[in-house]
């Protein structure tokens, strides 16, 4: 995602619209990868045994919204891979 407050706001608004469409209540947080210093965003949904969701090329956490609605008994952790969604890019 390109830097800038306006781009971030549009990104989050679009993502929130997708989650709202599927009635998904997501929370997010950032973690830093110690070896590289890259900051990754994690989107978490639900409780229970965790499942890690890794998206493919040019995707983000909202890509998983249709699947998320079917795994209601799990804690889902979707990572915005480096350079995607709200995660830092790798330099």
N, C-alpha and C positions, 0 to 999 in steps of 0.2 A: 504494500500500500504506500502510495506517495505520502510524504510528510505534509504537515499542515493541518491546522485545526479544522478547516472547512472540509477537507477530505476525510478526516477521521469521523467527523460528525455525520457525514453522508454515509460512510461505511457502516457505522453503528446503527444508523436509522434503517438502512436497507436490511441489515442482518436482523434487527429487532422485528421488522415487518414480516420476515420469513418465519421467525420463531413464533410470532403472534398468530400467524396464519395456521400453524400447526398446534397452537396452544401449548407451546413449550416454554417453561420457565427456566431460563438459563442464568447462571452466574459466571463471572469470569475473573481471572486473576492472571498475573504475570509471574514467570519464573525466569531466572537468569542462568544460562548454561555457563558454569565456572570456567571451562577450558577456553571458550571463545568470547564470553561476555555478551553473547547474543541473548536478547530478551524474547521469550516465547510467550504467547498468550494461550492459556488453557480455558476452555469453556466447559463447565461442569453442570450436569443435570442429574437430579435424582439422588437416591441413596441405595445402599446395598453393595453387593460385590461389584468391584470396578471392572469396566471394559474400556480399553484405550482405543480411540478412533483416530486413524491417521488418513488424511485425505490425499488424493492424487494431485497431479499437476493442475495449477490454476484453480484450486478450490479453497474452501475455508470451512470453518466449523458449521455454518448454516447449511452446508451441503448435506449434513447428516439428519436434518430435521424430520424427514419422513420416516427414517429408521428409528429415531429416538422415540417416536410415539408408540412403537411396538415393543420397546424394552423398558417398560415402566418399573420393573422390579430390580433394576440395576443402577449403579452409579456410573454414568457415562462421562468420560473425559476426552474431549475433542481438542486436539492441538492444532493451532494455526502454525503450519510449518514455516521455517525461515523464509522471509520474503513474501509471505501470503497473509491474508487477513490483517490482523493487527500486530503480528510478530515483526521483529526487526529483520532486515535483510542481512545476508552474509556478505561482508566486504572482501 
